[in-house]
């Protein structure tokens, strides 16, 4: 069974697949060992009516590299929690973390695969923290089985948070912000994923719900949003707080405050945003509200050829690009 996301990838063009609801997204690029490269091809294969053998045949027909194909679990197929690191030997860390999150995960613990990754880098902290990633064993086996039926041996199964970390870090490096703390906000279907990274490491991750239906009633000022986006956190139906501030801005500010209190030596240098068709409008709303550099998360400069894909394909495939950039090794 492959582990996420720390195994060796062959030194050749790399492909990534993701089993989305009703479709299989894929991308094949000349990228390996953390280096971006030109996109050879990408697309979305419908799977809502295809039986598993037919889907495997379609995947095989894509001609993806048999020994250099990876997978990433969509955001809804995994859970990521942050906990204080148990004080146990390294070889017992995963088992201890599994016990620590038994009352926090969705589903029976026996039905889940658990892995761990350090929060942030090696800078001294009074208390070390871990990210604990949980995914249903059945989901992972389905992805592995589909790949094997298509003649592909998966080298790694990644998750959305680490894939986004890789892409965000590469974009920040290209912008001259290597080593600085940056944030990324990316739409994944009906959710948004917020990540904060520095030096190629993940320091913070939070999921927010996406609500495309803006409430009709709103405070007198400012006027209601009309660009088709809003954030509703933990099931709240309010687009604004009592003072008329968009909920999205409030939640981002809260997250940034938590991060900056925890890492006062890592002030945020900017926020990268990608929300499909709503990206430009969202960027324009956030720039004056946050008082922070806010730019579009655009991977085309890192992956030449990606811009040639249809907009709906780019939206589906963009969360996969970070897995193409995974490093050869990762610290647990």
C-alpha positions, -999 to 999 in steps of 0.1 A, spaced: 0 0 0 15 34 -10 20 61 16 14 98 12 34 118 1 70 106 7 81 80 -18 106 82 -47 93 92 -81 111 80 -112 131 107 -131 108 111 -160 76 128 -170 50 123 -143 13 119 -143 -13 124 -116 -49 111 -114 -77 120 -91 -111 102 -88 -135 132 -86 -173 128 -82 -185 115 -115 -151 119 -133 -115 110 -134 -91 140 -137 -56 135 -150 -25 155 -160 8 144 -176 37 167 -175 75 169 -178 78 174 -141 97 155 -114 114 158 -81 99 192 -73 106 207 -107 78 220 -129 76 212 -166 55 214 -198 21 198 -198 19 169 -222 -18 165 -217 -46 168 -192 -83 160 -191 -114 147 -174 -128 112 -181 -165 108 -172 -171 78 -150 -207 82 -139 -219 55 -163 -187 36 -169 -182 3 -152 -148 -1 -135 -134 -23 -163 -144 4 -189 -130 32 -168 -97 12 -164 -96 8 -202 -101 45 -207 -73 52 -183 -50 28 -200 -58 44 -233 -43 77 -220 -8 62 -222 2 75 -188 37 64 -175 34 30 -158 60 37 -132 56 75 -128 20 80 -121 7 94 -88 -27 100 -73 -42 127 -52 -73 123 -31 -99 150 -36 -105 173 -6 -137 155 3 -120 121 5 -96 129 33 -95 147 67 -66 168 80 -64 176 117 -37 194 137 -27 180 171 0 184 197 27 158 189 26 129 213 58 125 233 67 90 220 96 76 199 94 83 162 85 48 153 54 50 176 43 84 164 17 72 139 1 48 163 0 74 190 -15 100 167 -41 75 156 -53 71 192 -52 108 198 -77 116 169 -100 86 175 -128 110 187 -121 137 161 -123 119 128 -154 113 108 -161 75 107 -149 45 125 -112 45 132 -108 9 120 -121 20 86 -95 47 82 -58 50 71 -38 74 92 -6 92 84 12 121 100 34 151 90 51 177 110 36 212 111 59 238 97 97 235 97 124 228 123 123 261 140 121 258 178 87 258 193 76 252 229 53 225 217 57 205 185 25 199 164 15 174 138 -9 172 109 -28 140 110 -43 129 77 -71 103 76 -87 87 46 -111 58 42 -92 26 35 -119 16 10 -113 48 -10 -76 43 -11 -80 7 -22 -104 18 -50 -79 42 -64 -51 17 -62 -73 -10 -78 -83 13 -107 -47 22 -114 -36 -15 -113 -64 -25 -136 -51 2 -160 -16 -12 -159 -3 17 -137 16 12 -105 10 42 -82 42 56 -66 23 77 -40 -11 88 -29 -11 125 -20 -37 147 -3 -51 181 -12 -33 200 15 2 189 5 -5 192 -32 -17 228 -27 14 234 -5 37 223 -34 19 245 -60 16 275 -38 53 273 -28 64 270 -64 43 301 -74 57 320 -44 93 311 -53 87 322 -89 74 356 -75 106 361 -55 90 352 -22 111 321 -14 113 316 23 85 341 30 52 331 44 23 331 19 -13 319 19 -33 303 -9 -71 300 -12 -83 275 -38 -118 263 -46 -122 225 -45 -158 219 -56 -181 230 -28 -152 239 -4 -123 263 -3 -89 252 11 -68 278 28 -31 269 33 -2 290 47 33 279 38 69 291 42 101 276 29 82 248 12 66 236 44 29 236 54 22 256 86 -16 260 85 -46 245 67 -82 252 70 -113 242 50 -142 265 44 -175 258 27 -184 275 -6 -219 289 -10 -227 301 -45 -262 314 -34 -257 348 -19 -285 357 6 -309 383 -7 -313 401 26 -282 419 39 -272 449 60 -276 483 44 -239 488 40 -219 475 23 -242 463 -6 -247 426 -9 -222 405 -29 -233 399 -65 -204 380 -79 -217 346 -71 -194 337 -42 -195 336 -5 -180 316 24 -202 299 49 -182 285 77 -194 255 97 -228 256 82 -236 293 89 -261 308 64 -250 344 70 -230 361 43 -222 391 65 -216 397 102 -237 422 122 -214 450 111 -218 443 74 -184 427 68 -184 398 43 -180 365 62 -151 354 39 -130 384 50 -138 377 87 -127 341 84 -96 349 65 -86 376 90 -92 351 119 -70 325 102 -42 350 95 -44 363 131 -40 327 145 -10 321 122 7 354 130 3 349 167 18 315 164 46 326 141 54 362 148 87 359 129 68 349 97 46 378 86 24 370 56 38 384 23 7 377 2 -24 356 -7 -28 336 -39 -64 330 -50 -79 305 -74 -117 300 -76 -124 293 -113 -146 318 -130 -150 338 -98 -112 343 -93 -108 379 -106 -139 392 -88 -127 375 -56 -93 390 -58 -107 425 -64 -129 421 -33 -101 408 -10 -74 432 -19 -88 463 -2 -105 443 26 -74 424 38 -47 451 34 -25 423 19 -10 415 -14 -36 394 -32 -29 378 -66 -43 352 -89 -28 317 -84 -18 311 -120 3 280 -127 6 285 -165 42 300 -162 53 268 -143 34 244 -166 36 257 -202 7 242 -222 -17 242 -193 -34 273 -207 -44 254 -238 -69 233 -218 -106 242 -217 -115 263 -186 -136 235 -170 -106 211 -175 -82 236 -159 -105 240 -129 -107 202 -124 -70 196 -130 -54 225 -111 -55 208 -77 -35 180 -92 -6 201 -103 10 203 -69 14 166 -67 36 168 -99 59 190 -78 63 167 -48 98 164 -36 117 131 -36 115 128 1 94 144 28 100 147 66 73 128 86 
